[in-house]
Amino acid sequence: MANALVRQSVAVASALALAPVAGAALLLRPAWREGVGERLGWRTPRARGSVWVHAASVGEVLAATRLVDALGENGRIVVVSTTTT
């Protein structure tokens, strides 16, 4: 537990120390600002009645394909997101 507390403390201290550098980089490079809100988890506007499907692995993407296709055929707006590691 002490190790976890030390790691978390180092992570928080590093984030606080690097925040001004990140802010300056975002100011100097407008292209880097694109999508920052989404990366920080801020909600983006969605169409009413839309469905969001998220897949975190290749298997999940393959499994979700039929669902996404069926929803699209029924006229639903489908938003698909994936992650990579």
C-alpha positions in Angstrom: 0.0 0.0 0.0 2.9 2.4 0.7 4.3 1.7 -2.8 0.9 2.7 -4.3 0.8 5.9 -2.3 4.3 6.8 -3.4 3.5 6.1 -7.0 0.4 8.1 -6.9 2.2 11.0 -5.2 4.9 11.0 -7.8 2.3 10.9 -10.6 0.4 13.8 -9.1 3.5 15.9 -8.6 4.7 15.1 -12.1 1.4 16.2 -13.6 1.4 19.4 -11.6 4.9 20.2 -12.6 4.3 19.5 -16.3 0.9 21.2 -16.5 2.4 24.6 -17.5 4.6 23.0 -20.2 1.5 21.2 -21.6 -0.5 24.5 -21.5 2.3 26.3 -23.3 2.6 23.6 -26.0 -1.2 23.8 -26.6 -1.0 27.5 -27.0 1.9 27.3 -29.4 0.6 24.4 -31.5 -3.0 24.9 -32.4 -3.2 21.5 -34.2 -2.6 19.9 -30.8 -5.7 21.5 -29.4 -7.9 19.5 -31.7 -9.8 16.9 -29.8 -8.4 17.8 -26.4 -11.9 18.0 -24.9 -12.7 14.4 -26.0 -9.3 13.2 -24.7 -10.1 14.7 -21.3 -13.5 13.0 -21.3 -15.7 16.1 -21.9 -18.9 15.2 -23.6 -19.4 16.0 -27.2 -22.8 16.8 -28.6 -24.7 13.7 -29.7 -27.8 13.3 -31.8 -30.9 12.4 -29.8 -31.5 8.7 -29.9 -28.0 7.8 -31.0 -26.2 4.7 -29.6 -22.6 4.7 -28.5 -20.7 1.4 -28.9 -17.2 1.1 -27.4 -14.8 -1.8 -28.1 -11.4 -2.2 -26.4 -10.0 -5.2 -28.3 -10.1 -6.8 -31.7 -12.5 -9.5 -30.3 -14.9 -6.9 -29.0 -14.8 -5.0 -32.3 -15.6 -8.3 -34.2 -18.4 -9.1 -31.7 -19.9 -5.6 -32.0 -19.9 -5.5 -35.8 -23.3 -7.3 -36.1 -24.8 -5.1 -33.4 -23.6 -2.0 -35.2 -24.8 -3.2 -38.5 -28.3 -4.1 -37.2 -28.7 -0.8 -35.4 -27.7 1.1 -38.6 -30.2 -0.9 -40.7 -32.9 0.1 -38.2 -32.1 3.8 -38.8 -30.3 4.4 -35.5 -27.3 6.8 -35.4 -24.4 4.7 -34.2 -21.2 6.2 -32.7 -18.3 3.7 -32.5 -15.1 4.2 -30.4 -12.1 2.0 -29.9 -8.9 2.1 -27.9 -5.5 0.8 -28.7 -2.7 -0.4 -26.4 
